[in-house]
């Protein structure tokens, strides 16, 4: 039995935990405001809000329901566009009308839900923040300037919002129906979620598996849901290391004080990864196990010289460096019964700097043509330690070991970087495909390699001298 609240109604269902939330809402509950679009989490037409208790407060996030397992919303509050309707249009809906932000209307509900999600999460409303909240929504006919104007209008109306009394503030001003005020107490009355733990198919956020195997998953009940496994979704510091649970999301990383302290530019880096909805869903370990040669989080953590822990069904655990996890295209150093349980890496010290770069055809919600990350430690002008990764330039996520070996112990001179770039070109083996030609990808990585140093040590690139 799966129990949750859908808008203002308590739901108890025996539908399979692997059924998509979108199908349940449309075909079981007949709430057709939520649209079926791409079924891959790309277009945002099926965006819903998911609310759950977090640090003693009700916390909402936008998610694409087409790739969300029904079991992942057990014990939570699910909000569709019908759940934000009042007798009159709420301010988000009215802003879309007033700005001319809707034409055929198919995508409109997704934009409305993403902006409602912004209302529920921001305590510092800005035009840029509101526009960022719709980075996972695609409009096919209206044009984005009118929608951006609606987002800007909402940010203006949210000025003065109080995080400590956010829901009441929004209800008083008509952004939300008043039933939202009853949800925290009603969630406490739900039974503890009965999450499957022994299924053959392990599902985290579902952002990859449901794209590849939607029909297969919809017809099986042999799933193991790990998205809300408490011991697997936290982020903490242990001594001189940061430890991340396998089910932690990209958004969890962005909001983690531990990660923010270690990486001052974390928000800018993570905004290059997917979209708001998918960052709210996709898990760190899921990105690793997907084994994509261009996985953004994979490149990020390889450059941190991260170690992963694999837990077997017999209770045995083993550790290996993430860079050694990939044996060939979509081939992992992992037994079928093993699962990634944690990721850990050394906390950067005062001499260590980090950077992540990515180029894709779209700014958001797109697969990289090439991505790369660097962790570098420089003491007295000498490279004491360096880890450099690249994606999109070979059959597996690439650790540029020969380049790192060459630069270790070298002074930070532009001439050394030029020599290192030649080694990089010998280490990689990109192919021509829909994301660019071989020459294009080689050129991209060259430029992004220099971009790391332009960002971290601008004097090296600008003046060709020691930093």
N, C-alpha and C positions, 0 to 999 in steps of 0.2 A: 504494500500500500504506500503510495506517494501522497503526501499532504503538503499543500502550500496555499497561499492566498492569491487568487487571480482577480485583480482590481479590487472589488469590494466583496468577493465571494470566496468562501473557503472551499477548496477542491480536495476531494479524496478520490484517487483513481488507482486502478490496477493495470493501467496501460504499461507496456514495457518501459523500463527506465531508459532504454536506448532510443525510444521514439523521439523525434525532434519536437522541440517546444512549439515551433511554428505549426507543424501538422496537428498537434494537440489543440492548439488555440483555434485554428481555422475549422478543422474537421470534426473535432469532438465538442468544442464549445461554440462553434459557429460565430466566432468573432472575426469578421472578414476585413476589418479595417487594416489589419496587419497583412502586408502584401507578400506574395511569392514572386521573387525576382530571379536572382542568379543562382540561388541555393549554394553559394560558395562563400558567403560572408563579405562579398565585394560591394554590392550596390547599396546596402543599408535600408532597403525598402521594408525589411521585416524587423527593424530595430524595436526592441522593447526595453523597459527598465526592470532591473532586478534589484530588490532591496533585501539586505540581510543585516543582522546585528554585527557591529564591529566596534570593539573598544567601548562597549556600553551604549552605543548610539546606532540608529538605523542608517545604513549607508547604501546609497543607490548607485548603480552603474548601468550604462547602456550596453546592450549586447545584441548581436544578430541572432534571431531565434531560429533561423534555418539550419544552423549548425550547432545548436545548443541541445544537449541531451536532456530529456524531460527530467531524469533523475537528478540533474545538477541544480534544479530549483526547489528540491525538497526542503521544507522548512523556511521558505523565503516568500517575499512579496513580489509578484510578477505584475507589471503594469503595461497594458496595451493602450492604444490611442483611445479606446472606449473608456479607459479608466482615468483619463485626464479631462474628459468632457464634463462641462457643467451646463446649466441651462443656456448660457451664452458662450461664445467662443472665449477660451482663456487667452491671456495676453500673448502667449506664444503663437497660437493659432491666428489671432487678430493681426499680429505683426506680419505674418506671412501673407495675409489678405491685403493689408494696407500697403505693403511694399511691392505687390504684384509678384510674389515669390512662388506662386503656384499656377500651373497651366493645365496639363492633363490631370494632375493630382496624384498620379501613381506613386511618385517618390515622396510626396508631401508629408505623409504620416511618419515616415522615417526621420525626416528633418525635424518635425515637431517633437518626436520622442527624444531625439538627441539633444535638442535645445531644452526640453523639459529636464533631461538629465543634467545639463549644465546648471540649470536653476537649482537643482538639488545638491550640487557638489561644490559650487563656487562660494567663497567668502570674500573674493576680491574681483568682482565682475569687470571685465574689460572687453572691448570690441574684439581684440585679438583672441582672447580666451574663448569667447562665444563662437567665433568662426572656427577655431581649432576643434571645438566640440563636434562639428559636423564634417570632420575630415574623412569620415567613413561613409558618407552619404553621397550618392551620385544622382544628379538630375540630368535628364536626357533632352529636355526641350526648353526650359525656361531661361537658362543662363544664370550664372552664380551671383552677379552683382546685386540683383534684387533680393536674393536669399541672404547674401551678406548684409544687406541693409536691414533685413528683418533681425538678424543676429545682433547687429549693432544696436538696434532699438531695444531689444531685450536686455542687453548689457546695461543700457541706460536706466531702464525700469528697475533693474535689480540693485541699484545703488542704495546702500544702507542696509542690505540684507545682513542678518545676524546668524552666524554659524551655530551658536549655542541654542537658537530657537528657530532654526531654519524652516522646518515644516510649518509651524504655526504662522510664521511670517508670510510664507507663500500662500497658505490657505486664506489668511486675512485679506490678501490682495488678489485673490481669484486665480492664482496660477494653478492651484490644486483644489480638488473637491475636499470637503471637510472630513470625509471618511479616512483620509490619510492620517489624521490625528489618533485614530483608534488602532492602527496597524501594529505598533510596538507591543501592546498588550495582547493582541490577538495572535501574534507570532509565538508568544510564550505558551499559548494554549495548544499549539500543534505538537504532535508526537515527535520524539527524536527521530530524525530521518533514518530509515532502514536502507543504508547504502550498500549495494552489492560489493563483496570483497573478494570473491573467488572466481569471477568469470574469466574466460579465456582471452577476451579482448579488453585491454586496459585503455580507458578513455580519461583524458584530462579535461582540457577545454573543448576538445572536439574540432578545433579549427583546421586541422589537416585531415583527420580520419573521415569526417563527414563530407568533405569535399571529394575524397577518393572513393569512399565506400558507403554512400548514403543508403542505398537500397539494401545492401547486406546488413548494415547495422540496424536498420529499422525492423528487420525480421528476426533478430536474435535477442534473446534475453540473457545470454551468457556474457555479460559485460562486468567489468570491475571499474567503478567510478572512483577516481582519486582526486578530483578537483577540490573537494572540501575536506580532504584528509588532514586533520589538524597538524599532525607532526610533519607533514610534507609541504605546508604552504607558508611557513614563517621565514623571516630573514633576521639574522642575529649576528652579533660579533662574539667570537670565542677567542680570547687572547689576541694574537696578532693576525687572526684570520676572520674573514666574513663567510658565513655559512648560509646558503640559500636552499630552501626546500624545493624538491622537484616540481611541486605543483604551484609554486609562486608564479604570479603573472608578471608581464611587463609593466603593468600599472602598479602592481605591488612593489616592484623595484623603484619606479618613479616616486612613489609616495613614502618609501622607507627612509627614515632619518639616518639609519646606518649607511645606506647607499648614498644618500645626498651628501653626507659628511665626507665620504671617501671620494666622491666624484662631483666636483662643483658644477660641471657642465652636463650632468646626467639628464636633465630635462631636454636639453637641445639634442643630445644623442638619441634619446629614446623616442623623440618625436619623429625620427627618421624611420622608426620601426612600425610598419603596418598603419593602423588607424585606431581611434579611440575605442571603438567597440571590440576590435580584435585584441588590442592590448589588455582590455579588461578580461578577456577569456583565455587567450593563448598562454600556455605554461612554458616555463624555461626548459624543462626536461623534454617537453614535447617538441620544441624546436631542435633540440639535439638529436633526438631519436628519429625525427623525420629524415635526418641525414642529407638534407638538401645542400648542394655545393655552395649555395648562396644564402644560407640561413643567417639572418642578421644577428640574433643573439649568440649563435654559434661562433661567428667571427669575433664578437664582443668578448666572449669568455675564453676563447683560445688565446687571445692576446693577453689576458690576465693570468695566463699559465695556470688555469683552473684544474682542479682535481675533481673527478666525479666518483661517487660511491654507488656501486651496483649491489642491490640486495636480491638474493635468491630466495626461492620458495622454501628452501630448507633452513633458512635463517642465516646462512653464510653471507658475508659481505666482502667485497674486494674493492680496491681503489685503483684508478689509473688516471693519467693525465688526459684531459679532454682531447688534446691534439693527437693522442694515440688511439682514440676511440674509433677512428674511421680507417677501415682497411681497404676500401675500394668504393666504387659508386654504389650508394645505398647498402653498403656492407659494413656491419658494425662488429666490434669486439664485444659481443654480448650474446649470452645464451638466451633461448626463447623464454625461459621462466624468470630471467633477471629483469629488474626494473631499476632505473636511475632513482635514487632516493635523495641524495644531496649533492650540492655543488659547493666547493670551497676554494678560496684563493687568498693570498696574502694581502693584508691591508696596505695600501700605498703609503709610503713614508714621505717626509718633506722633500726628498730628492726625486720622487717618482711622479711622472706625469702620464696622463692617458688621453687618447683621442680616438674617436670613431668617425668614419666617413662612409658615405654611400651615394651612389648615383643610380637613378632609375628614371624611367620615362615620365612618371608622375611623381609629384612631390610626396604624396601620401598614398598609402594603401597600394603599394606596388612592389613587385619583386625587383631586387637589385640587378643592375647589369654587372656592377662590381661593387663590393664593399670591402672594407679593410679597417683594422684597429691596431693600435700600438700601445704598449706599456713600456716606458723607458725610464731608466734611472741614471741620472748624470751627476757626478760628483767632481767638482773642480774642473769642469769642462771636458771630462772623460766619460764615455758611455760605460757605466759599470754593469748594467744589465739591460737587455732589450728583448721584447717579445713582439713579433709582428705577424699578423694574420691577414688572409685575403680570401674572398669568396667570389665565385664566378669565373675563376681562372684555371679550373681543373675539375676532375671528376669528384673530388671531395673538398670539404673546407680545408684550406691550406694554411699550414704553419710554415712560415718562411725561415726554416732553420738555418740554411746556409747563409742567408743574408744577416740573420741575427748573430751568427758565429763570427762573420766578418766584421761587423760593427762593434762587437763587444771589445772593450779595451781601446777603442779608437777615440781620438779627439773629435769633438763635434764640429767638423769642418764641412763646408759645402762640397769640397773635392771628394771627401770620403763618401758622401751621400751619392754623388754621381757614380762612383765605383760600385756602391751597394745596389744602385738601380740596375746596373748591368747584370749583377748576380740575380736580382729578382726576375729579370726577363728570362734567365736560364732556368729558374726554378719552376716557372709556371707553364701551363699547357692549355690555354683557352681555346675554345672552338667557336666557330661562327654559328649563331642561332638567332632566334627572334629578338634577343636582347642586345644584339650587336655582333659585329664581325670580330674575328680574332685580333686584327690590328687595332680596332677600336678599344677592345678590352685591355690590350697591352698598354695602349696610350692612357686609358683611364687609370689603371693601377699606377703607372708612372706618375701621373699628376696627383693622384690621391696620396701616394707615398710622400711627395714633396709637400702636399697640403698638411700632413701631420706636423712637419717641422715648421711650416709657415704659421701654424696655429700655436704650437708649443714653444718654439724657439725662433721667433720671426727674424732675429738678427742673422741667423745662419743663412737663410734663403735670400734676404734682402741685401746683405753685405758680403756674403761668401766668406765670413770669418767665424772664428770660434765664438760660441754663445757665452 
